[in-house]
Amino acid sequence: MSPRAFVLMVLLAPLAAWSQPRGVDFYKRGQYEKAIDKLQREADDPSSSPKEQALARVYLAASMHALGMKDEARAQLEELARRHPEQRVDTRRFPPDFVELADLARGNVEAERLRAEAQAQETEQRRSTAVAEPSRSVEAWRENEPQSPRAGSDASFRLRPEVFGYVDMLGQGARGFGVGVSLGYGGLDSSARLLPGPDGRWGIGLELGYLLGNGLIQPRIALRGTLVTGVGVGGGGTVGVRVTPWSQLTFLVDVGVEKLAVSAPERFRSVLLTASAGVGVPLL
């Protein structure tokens, strides 16, 4: 061997020894406490390559295992599986119980990864559902919201029996209770009413009206025709409101003015101003 080659070999030998984690030598000598001290630094040394860090962590776990530090050894093996999943424990270099512990740690990390992926998928699904569902949630709220007959947009038929009280507002003294029924379609609203009078006469009223707006409160305007038995016939107009706080109940308020062609004007006024209030129960 030439002197130059010998000098080069002497210079390169320390570099070759430095390339291997020095804590490994302590492990091989059975100096496990010194190995742990060295290998902990080498496993997290940013200047080392990933392969060197992985090998240092394997021997760090093996040193802990040799000292009976089972939990600490398992924690290092789990960290190894997270950071360096490609690194395996050599079954020819380490005892079987340590290899079995390494397999257990790898299985724990794999289960942890699967749980994290499942949780991420569930979170993403909830987020997507929350983005896609607002309109559906609003529709569900609207379906549960108390509904009243709708004008224009609701093209369904309505049938509503009604009871109400009425009073003559011009001092004639007529007052009492009546019954009726309303039929509607969309904004159209018609009704027929029967009003028993205090003196045995009966009033029969027919109305054709229109509901304004949609929702809980709906103003109403209508034309009214009236027949009072033994008195005469006439007609006029009414204004009122329909309030439906629940789908099974509607409150009614109306004020109407009518001109009658009476047969005995000296006994009966020809102009009536009446107010009525009552409730109806929608059947359709």
C-alpha positions as a LaTeX table, in Angstrom:
\begin{tabular}{lrrr}
\hline
Residue & $x$ (\AA) & $y$ (\AA) & $z$ (\AA) \\
\hline
Met1 & 0.00 & 0.00 & 0.00 \\
Ser2 & 1.38 & 3.40 & $-0.97$ \\
Pro3 & 1.89 & 6.03 & 1.74 \\
Arg4 & $-0.68$ & 8.27 & 0.04 \\
Ala5 & $-3.36$ & 5.57 & 0.13 \\
Phe6 & $-2.63$ & 4.83 & 3.79 \\
Val7 & $-2.98$ & 8.51 & 4.74 \\
Leu8 & $-6.27$ & 8.78 & 2.82 \\
Met9 & $-7.62$ & 5.69 & 4.59 \\
Val10 & $-6.70$ & 7.11 & 7.98 \\
Leu11 & $-8.47$ & 10.37 & 7.18 \\
Leu12 & $-11.66$ & 8.71 & 5.90 \\
Ala13 & $-12.02$ & 6.18 & 8.72 \\
Pro14 & $-13.36$ & 8.71 & 11.29 \\
Leu15 & $-15.81$ & 10.04 & 8.72 \\
Ala16 & $-17.17$ & 6.56 & 8.06 \\
Ala17 & $-17.56$ & 5.95 & 11.79 \\
Trp18 & $-19.31$ & 9.33 & 12.21 \\
Ser19 & $-21.89$ & 8.49 & 9.52 \\
Gln20 & $-23.42$ & 5.80 & 11.79 \\
Pro21 & $-25.30$ & 7.03 & 14.92 \\
Arg22 & $-22.81$ & 6.66 & 17.73 \\
Gly23 & $-25.51$ & 5.64 & 20.18 \\
Val24 & $-25.81$ & 2.37 & 18.30 \\
Asp25 & $-22.32$ & 1.40 & 19.52 \\
Phe26 & $-23.43$ & 1.87 & 23.13 \\
Tyr27 & $-26.43$ & $-0.37$ & 22.49 \\
Lys28 & $-24.29$ & $-3.09$ & 20.98 \\
Arg29 & $-22.00$ & $-2.94$ & 24.02 \\
Gly30 & $-24.96$ & $-3.26$ & 26.37 \\
Gln31 & $-24.54$ & 0.28 & 27.72 \\
Tyr32 & $-28.22$ & 1.07 & 27.35 \\
Glu33 & $-28.40$ & 4.19 & 29.53 \\
Lys34 & $-25.60$ & 5.86 & 27.57 \\
Ala35 & $-27.24$ & 4.67 & 24.35 \\
Ile36 & $-30.52$ & 6.33 & 25.33 \\
Asp37 & $-28.79$ & 9.62 & 26.08 \\
Lys38 & $-27.03$ & 9.62 & 22.71 \\
Leu39 & $-29.82$ & 8.22 & 20.60 \\
Gln40 & $-32.43$ & 10.71 & 21.85 \\
Arg41 & $-30.35$ & 13.51 & 20.42 \\
Glu42 & $-29.50$ & 11.65 & 17.23 \\
Ala43 & $-33.14$ & 10.70 & 16.54 \\
Asp44 & $-34.13$ & 14.39 & 16.47 \\
Asp45 & $-30.94$ & 15.80 & 14.97 \\
Pro46 & $-32.01$ & 17.96 & 11.98 \\
Ser47 & $-28.54$ & 17.63 & 10.45 \\
Ser48 & $-28.97$ & 13.85 & 10.13 \\
Ser49 & $-30.69$ & 12.21 & 7.19 \\
Pro50 & $-34.19$ & 10.73 & 7.64 \\
Lys51 & $-32.68$ & 7.26 & 7.38 \\
Glu52 & $-30.18$ & 8.00 & 10.16 \\
Gln53 & $-32.92$ & 9.48 & 12.36 \\
Ala54 & $-35.12$ & 6.42 & 11.81 \\
Leu55 & $-32.29$ & 4.02 & 12.68 \\
Ala56 & $-31.45$ & 6.02 & 15.81 \\
Arg57 & $-35.09$ & 5.84 & 16.97 \\
Val58 & $-35.17$ & 2.06 & 16.45 \\
Tyr59 & $-32.14$ & 1.60 & 18.68 \\
Leu60 & $-33.47$ & 4.16 & 21.16 \\
Ala61 & $-36.64$ & 2.08 & 21.56 \\
Ala62 & $-34.57$ & $-1.10$ & 21.78 \\
Ser63 & $-32.40$ & 0.40 & 24.53 \\
Met64 & $-35.48$ & 1.42 & 26.52 \\
His65 & $-36.97$ & $-2.04$ & 26.02 \\
Ala66 & $-33.78$ & $-3.67$ & 27.27 \\
Leu67 & $-34.04$ & $-1.62$ & 30.48 \\
Gly68 & $-37.66$ & $-2.67$ & 31.03 \\
Met69 & $-39.10$ & 0.70 & 29.93 \\
Lys70 & $-41.93$ & $-0.93$ & 27.97 \\
Asp71 & $-44.26$ & 2.08 & 27.70 \\
Glu72 & $-41.44$ & 4.43 & 26.69 \\
Ala73 & $-40.21$ & 1.92 & 24.11 \\
Arg74 & $-43.72$ & 1.56 & 22.64 \\
Ala75 & $-44.09$ & 5.36 & 22.46 \\
Gln76 & $-40.81$ & 5.63 & 20.50 \\
Leu77 & $-41.88$ & 2.84 & 18.15 \\
Glu78 & $-45.21$ & 4.59 & 17.53 \\
Glu79 & $-43.33$ & 7.82 & 16.78 \\
Leu80 & $-41.13$ & 5.84 & 14.41 \\
Ala81 & $-44.23$ & 4.54 & 12.58 \\
Arg82 & $-45.58$ & 8.09 & 12.26 \\
Arg83 & $-42.38$ & 9.76 & 11.09 \\
His84 & $-40.74$ & 6.92 & 9.18 \\
Pro85 & $-43.41$ & 4.39 & 8.17 \\
Glu86 & $-40.94$ & 2.77 & 5.77 \\
Gln87 & $-38.53$ & 1.82 & 8.58 \\
Arg88 & $-39.00$ & $-1.74$ & 9.83 \\
Val89 & $-37.49$ & $-3.48$ & 12.84 \\
Asp90 & $-34.99$ & $-6.14$ & 11.71 \\
Thr91 & $-36.08$ & $-9.49$ & 13.16 \\
Arg92 & $-32.50$ & $-10.79$ & 12.87 \\
Arg93 & $-31.00$ & $-8.05$ & 15.05 \\
Phe94 & $-33.58$ & $-7.65$ & 17.81 \\
Pro95 & $-35.27$ & $-10.07$ & 20.23 \\
Pro96 & $-38.74$ & $-11.43$ & 19.32 \\
Asp97 & $-40.57$ & $-9.63$ & 22.14 \\
Phe98 & $-39.19$ & $-6.30$ & 20.91 \\
Val99 & $-40.22$ & $-7.11$ & 17.33 \\
Glu100 & $-43.70$ & $-8.00$ & 18.61 \\
Leu101 & $-43.87$ & $-4.68$ & 20.46 \\
Ala102 & $-42.86$ & $-2.86$ & 17.26 \\
Asp103 & $-45.66$ & $-4.60$ & 15.34 \\
Leu104 & $-48.14$ & $-3.61$ & 18.06 \\
Ala105 & $-47.00$ & 0.01 & 17.93 \\
Arg106 & $-47.32$ & 0.07 & 14.14 \\
Gly107 & $-50.84$ & $-1.34$ & 14.41 \\
Asn108 & $-51.77$ & 1.37 & 16.93 \\
Val109 & $-50.52$ & 4.09 & 14.60 \\
Glu110 & $-52.39$ & 2.59 & 11.66 \\
Ala111 & $-55.62$ & 2.48 & 13.68 \\
Glu112 & $-55.00$ & 6.07 & 14.75 \\
Arg113 & $-54.56$ & 7.10 & 11.12 \\
Leu114 & $-57.77$ & 5.36 & 10.06 \\
Arg115 & $-59.72$ & 7.06 & 12.87 \\
Ala116 & $-58.33$ & 10.45 & 11.85 \\
Glu117 & $-59.30$ & 9.85 & 8.21 \\
Ala118 & $-62.81$ & 8.75 & 9.20 \\
Gln119 & $-63.22$ & 11.81 & 11.41 \\
Ala120 & $-61.98$ & 14.07 & 8.62 \\
Gln121 & $-64.44$ & 12.50 & 6.17 \\
Glu122 & $-67.29$ & 12.91 & 8.67 \\
Thr123 & $-66.36$ & 16.55 & 9.26 \\
Glu124 & $-66.22$ & 17.22 & 5.53 \\
Gln125 & $-69.57$ & 15.50 & 5.02 \\
Arg126 & $-71.14$ & 17.61 & 7.77 \\
Arg127 & $-69.67$ & 20.76 & 6.27 \\
Ser128 & $-70.98$ & 19.87 & 2.81 \\
Thr129 & $-74.38$ & 19.05 & 4.27 \\
Ala130 & $-74.47$ & 22.34 & 6.18 \\
Val131 & $-73.70$ & 24.23 & 2.95 \\
Ala132 & $-76.28$ & 22.32 & 0.92 \\
Glu133 & $-79.06$ & 22.24 & 3.52 \\
Pro134 & $-79.91$ & 25.90 & 4.36 \\
Ser135 & $-82.67$ & 26.13 & 1.77 \\
Arg136 & $-84.05$ & 22.76 & 2.84 \\
Ser137 & $-83.98$ & 23.85 & 6.50 \\
Val138 & $-85.86$ & 27.03 & 5.60 \\
Glu139 & $-88.44$ & 25.01 & 3.71 \\
Ala140 & $-88.86$ & 22.68 & 6.70 \\
Trp141 & $-89.36$ & 25.70 & 8.96 \\
Arg142 & $-91.93$ & 27.12 & 6.58 \\
Glu143 & $-93.78$ & 23.81 & 6.50 \\
Asn144 & $-94.02$ & 23.85 & 10.31 \\
Glu145 & $-94.89$ & 27.55 & 10.50 \\
Pro146 & $-98.58$ & 28.29 & 11.13 \\
Gln147 & $-100.15$ & 28.90 & 7.75 \\
Ser148 & $-103.12$ & 30.95 & 6.78 \\
Pro149 & $-104.91$ & 30.92 & 3.44 \\
Arg150 & $-102.62$ & 32.45 & 0.86 \\
Ala151 & $-103.71$ & 34.74 & $-1.92$ \\
Gly152 & $-102.47$ & 34.18 & $-5.41$ \\
Ser153 & $-99.62$ & 31.76 & $-4.69$ \\
Asp154 & $-101.87$ & 29.15 & $-2.97$ \\
Ala155 & $-104.19$ & 27.67 & $-5.59$ \\
Ser156 & $-105.87$ & 25.17 & $-3.25$ \\
Phe157 & $-109.55$ & 25.15 & $-2.26$ \\
Arg158 & $-110.58$ & 26.25 & 1.22 \\
Leu159 & $-113.67$ & 25.27 & 3.19 \\
Arg160 & $-114.22$ & 26.87 & 6.60 \\
Pro161 & $-117.33$ & 26.65 & 8.85 \\
Glu162 & $-117.68$ & 29.79 & 11.01 \\
Val163 & $-119.49$ & 31.12 & 14.07 \\
Phe164 & $-119.60$ & 34.80 & 14.94 \\
Gly165 & $-121.30$ & 37.51 & 16.89 \\
Tyr166 & $-122.68$ & 40.68 & 15.29 \\
Val167 & $-124.01$ & 44.07 & 16.36 \\
Asp168 & $-125.82$ & 46.97 & 14.67 \\
Met169 & $-123.55$ & 49.99 & 15.14 \\
Leu170 & $-126.21$ & 52.63 & 14.36 \\
Gly171 & $-128.25$ & 51.99 & 17.49 \\
Gln172 & $-131.02$ & 49.83 & 16.04 \\
Gly173 & $-130.30$ & 47.39 & 18.85 \\
Ala174 & $-129.94$ & 44.31 & 16.66 \\
Arg175 & $-127.29$ & 41.95 & 17.92 \\
Gly176 & $-126.77$ & 38.23 & 18.24 \\
Phe177 & $-124.88$ & 35.24 & 16.94 \\
Gly178 & $-124.71$ & 33.73 & 13.49 \\
Val179 & $-123.23$ & 30.82 & 11.61 \\
Gly180 & $-121.73$ & 30.64 & 8.16 \\
Val181 & $-119.39$ & 28.90 & 5.81 \\
Ser182 & $-116.58$ & 30.25 & 3.62 \\
Leu183 & $-115.30$ & 28.86 & 0.35 \\
Gly184 & $-112.05$ & 30.04 & $-1.17$ \\
Tyr185 & $-109.62$ & 29.43 & $-3.97$ \\
Gly186 & $-106.34$ & 31.34 & $-4.12$ \\
Gly187 & $-107.14$ & 34.95 & $-3.26$ \\
Leu188 & $-110.87$ & 34.59 & $-3.87$ \\
Asp189 & $-112.96$ & 34.25 & $-0.72$ \\
Ser190 & $-116.76$ & 33.82 & $-0.70$ \\
Ser191 & $-119.07$ & 33.15 & 2.20 \\
Ala192 & $-122.71$ & 32.56 & 3.14 \\
Arg193 & $-124.07$ & 33.67 & 6.54 \\
Leu194 & $-127.24$ & 33.04 & 8.50 \\
Leu195 & $-128.12$ & 35.63 & 11.20 \\
Pro196 & $-131.14$ & 34.95 & 13.48 \\
Gly197 & $-132.71$ & 38.27 & 14.60 \\
Pro198 & $-134.10$ & 39.05 & 18.05 \\
Asp199 & $-137.64$ & 39.60 & 16.72 \\
Gly200 & $-137.89$ & 36.30 & 14.84 \\
Arg201 & $-136.64$ & 37.68 & 11.54 \\
Trp202 & $-133.69$ & 36.05 & 9.82 \\
Gly203 & $-130.88$ & 37.61 & 7.90 \\
Ile204 & $-129.16$ & 35.83 & 5.06 \\
Gly205 & $-125.92$ & 37.26 & 3.67 \\
Leu206 & $-123.83$ & 36.30 & 0.67 \\
Glu207 & $-120.35$ & 37.75 & 0.13 \\
Leu208 & $-117.78$ & 37.65 & $-2.62$ \\
Gly209 & $-114.42$ & 38.93 & $-1.48$ \\
Tyr210 & $-110.69$ & 38.93 & $-2.00$ \\
Leu211 & $-107.84$ & 38.30 & 0.46 \\
Leu212 & $-104.89$ & 40.66 & 0.26 \\
Gly213 & $-101.35$ & 39.43 & 0.82 \\
Asn214 & $-100.05$ & 36.15 & 2.18 \\
Gly215 & $-99.25$ & 34.77 & 5.59 \\
Leu216 & $-100.52$ & 35.10 & 9.12 \\
Ile217 & $-102.66$ & 38.26 & 8.68 \\
Gln218 & $-104.71$ & 38.91 & 5.54 \\
Pro219 & $-106.89$ & 41.99 & 5.00 \\
Arg220 & $-110.15$ & 41.27 & 3.17 \\
Ile221 & $-112.55$ & 43.30 & 1.05 \\
Ala222 & $-115.89$ & 42.02 & $-0.20$ \\
Leu223 & $-119.25$ & 42.81 & $-1.73$ \\
Arg224 & $-122.26$ & 41.73 & 0.31 \\
Gly225 & $-125.85$ & 40.94 & $-0.60$ \\
Thr226 & $-128.38$ & 40.66 & 2.23 \\
Leu227 & $-131.94$ & 39.41 & 2.64 \\
Val228 & $-133.80$ & 40.19 & 5.87 \\
Thr229 & $-137.05$ & 38.23 & 6.04 \\
Gly230 & $-140.09$ & 40.47 & 6.27 \\
Val231 & $-137.97$ & 43.60 & 5.77 \\
Gly232 & $-136.29$ & 43.64 & 2.36 \\
Val233 & $-133.15$ & 43.01 & 0.34 \\
Gly234 & $-130.07$ & 45.06 & $-0.31$ \\
Gly235 & $-126.34$ & 45.08 & $-0.65$ \\
Gly236 & $-123.14$ & 46.86 & 0.17 \\
Gly237 & $-119.52$ & 46.28 & 1.00 \\
Thr238 & $-117.38$ & 45.04 & 3.86 \\
Val239 & $-113.81$ & 45.35 & 4.98 \\
Gly240 & $-112.16$ & 43.05 & 7.44 \\
Val241 & $-109.22$ & 40.86 & 8.32 \\
Arg242 & $-108.48$ & 37.15 & 8.64 \\
Val243 & $-105.87$ & 36.06 & 11.20 \\
Thr244 & $-104.67$ & 32.45 & 11.21 \\
Pro245 & $-102.19$ & 31.86 & 14.08 \\
Trp246 & $-102.65$ & 28.10 & 13.73 \\
Ser247 & $-103.61$ & 26.05 & 10.72 \\
Gln248 & $-106.69$ & 24.74 & 12.55 \\
Leu249 & $-108.15$ & 28.12 & 13.57 \\
Thr250 & $-108.92$ & 31.44 & 11.86 \\
Phe251 & $-110.16$ & 34.61 & 13.56 \\
Leu252 & $-112.61$ & 36.81 & 11.60 \\
Val253 & $-113.36$ & 40.54 & 11.97 \\
Asp254 & $-115.60$ & 42.48 & 9.55 \\
Val255 & $-117.34$ & 45.85 & 9.32 \\
Gly256 & $-120.00$ & 46.27 & 6.64 \\
Val257 & $-122.37$ & 48.95 & 5.37 \\
Glu258 & $-125.51$ & 48.04 & 3.40 \\
Lys259 & $-128.43$ & 49.76 & 1.73 \\
Leu260 & $-131.76$ & 47.93 & 2.02 \\
Ala261 & $-134.92$ & 48.32 & $-0.01$ \\
Val262 & $-137.25$ & 48.00 & 2.97 \\
Ser263 & $-140.97$ & 47.33 & 2.70 \\
Ala264 & $-141.83$ & 49.41 & 5.76 \\
Pro265 & $-139.41$ & 52.38 & 5.91 \\
Glu266 & $-141.28$ & 53.94 & 8.83 \\
Arg267 & $-140.33$ & 50.93 & 10.98 \\
Phe268 & $-136.88$ & 49.91 & 9.64 \\
Arg269 & $-133.84$ & 51.92 & 8.64 \\
Ser270 & $-132.68$ & 51.45 & 5.09 \\
Val271 & $-128.97$ & 51.73 & 5.96 \\
Leu272 & $-127.24$ & 49.15 & 8.13 \\
Leu273 & $-123.77$ & 49.41 & 9.64 \\
Thr274 & $-122.78$ & 46.13 & 11.28 \\
Ala275 & $-119.66$ & 44.74 & 12.89 \\
Ser276 & $-118.96$ & 41.09 & 13.43 \\
Ala277 & $-116.24$ & 38.97 & 14.98 \\
Gly278 & $-115.86$ & 35.21 & 15.15 \\
Val279 & $-113.80$ & 32.15 & 14.48 \\
Gly280 & $-113.61$ & 29.56 & 11.72 \\
Val281 & $-112.20$ & 26.06 & 11.54 \\
Pro282 & $-110.55$ & 25.29 & 8.16 \\
Leu283 & $-111.48$ & 21.85 & 6.88 \\
Leu284 & $-109.58$ & 22.06 & 3.56 \\
\hline
\end{tabular}
